[in-house]
Amino acid sequence: MNLRVIKKDIEYFIGEFIDDCALYIALNPTKNVDGVSAIIDEAVDIYNNLRDAVNHAPEKAGKTYYNGIRKDTLDQLDALCEKLSEAVSST
């Protein structure tokens, strides 16, 4: 796995999630905007943490380290999707 691909995957997946949140806010400006905005802030924090983990990897980081980052990306994104689903359905 290429380091450049991991960085692009993180950017793509988190970026698409943020775009979905922004689309919801644009289409529903009167429904739970604060809750969705908080989820966007959390997504940005996750993005920054994951990019830091990739950019400041241990000196002898191997394939398992980067596979762990990839798994963390998908797990955290899944949790964010659950939060977004709860926020949207509560309105």
Summary of the structure (lengths in Angstrom):
residues: 91
radius of gyration: 14.9
end to end distance: 41.5
largest distance: 49.9
contacts: 243
relative contact order: 0.19
helix: 82%
strand: 0%
